[in-house]
Amino acid sequence: MKLMKITKIATRIVNLSFESTIKTAIHEMSSVGCVLLTIETDEGIEGQSYLFSLNATQIHSFHETLKGFEGHLIGKDPQFIEVIWQDIWQAISSMRQKDIAISALSTIDTAIWDIVGKTANLPLHRLFGACRTKIKTYASGGLWLSQSIDSLLKDTQNFLDQGFRSMKIRVGSTNWKNDVERVKEVRNAIGPDIELMADINQALEPKQAIQLGKKLEEYDLLWLEEPVASNNREGHAEVRNSLSIPIASGENEYSLSGMREMIEAKACDILMPDLQRIGGISEMRKVANLAESHNLPISTHIFTEHSLSVAGSVTNCLSVEHMPWFSKLFNEQIYVINGYIDIPERPGTGFTFNESYIKLIN
């Protein structure tokens, strides 16, 4: 049997500007810089994926690191994806900026899985073993901490008009009373049947998070996200044990072992792996399996398009975060129908770069 070989990796840097600056409790963002990756093979099958950096602050470091792994790919058979993953992982062990290197590995892994799915002429969720054809989603591209209440209410109506039945608001301001008022207004606007989550974005100390969480309990939140610093396992557990609201976290974990530590610390009720940070599709599926062995659900963080293959093949995935920042990069679009997204039935990840748009912004 003839082996397929990787012959080339191609990268491009693009910057996606927001219409206005947006804020969370710890971020002020005006754009996302992206590195677009295409991996080519000697059989003409290509795999595509991307990574991003808020405000493009580290985009050139990401790009150079990604290009630096080219020697681990050229001439390799993409079907041996676990071998490639482990080879790069070993190289990362001696690198200083491991978070950037893991992001590069994640991007490579997702692009190679895209090749594998296209080679089999199967969407990845079916290649992995499908468990569903659609997945619940929630609106995340709004309800920012920088918005007025009037602006928040406009967002809620826009989300409902787009077909969402679930949405997330950012909290964690310097005055907890402002957070409570904002959540109250949004809950009153959407009514009791629409799911609402709140994200603190790591901004508070445990006592502050508990104080805020207690005040928010009456608003029937689906979860409270990242109440304290992501590496504060004990703080997470303290908040979780003090509130009736489920705690969601894990988007800032860069390894399977980190997720295991969160589980062992009983730090959260819902794990939120991020495709770029966790090690790509390969590692996200391992996180899902690890979580399932502890009877925990997952909900994927950002990367809506490329996370759908995982969501369609692991039974303990509750939802995917719908972040519209990157939608114009792709020819294929996502549609929300009564709160759900259909898992694409196209081969591979099911998404391909929109070259016309990319040329336009370059």
ABEGO torsion letter per residue (X at the ends): XBBBBBABBBBBBBBBBBABBBBBAABBBABBBBBBBBBBBAAGBBBBBBBBBBGGAAAAAAAAAAAAAAAAABGBBAABAAAAAAAAAAAAAABABAAAAAAAAAAAAAAAAAAAAAAAGBBAAAAAGBABABBBBBBAABGBAABBAAAAAAAAAAAAAAGBABBBBBBGBABAAAAAAAAAAAAAAAEAABBBBBBAGGABBAAAAAAAAAAAAAAGBABBBGABBAABAAAAAAAAAABABBBBBGAABABAAAAAAAAAAGABABBBBBAAAAGEAAAAAAAAAAAAAAGBBBBBBEGAAAAAAAAAABAABABBBBBAAAAAABABBBBBBGGBBBBBABBEAGBBBBAAAAAAAX
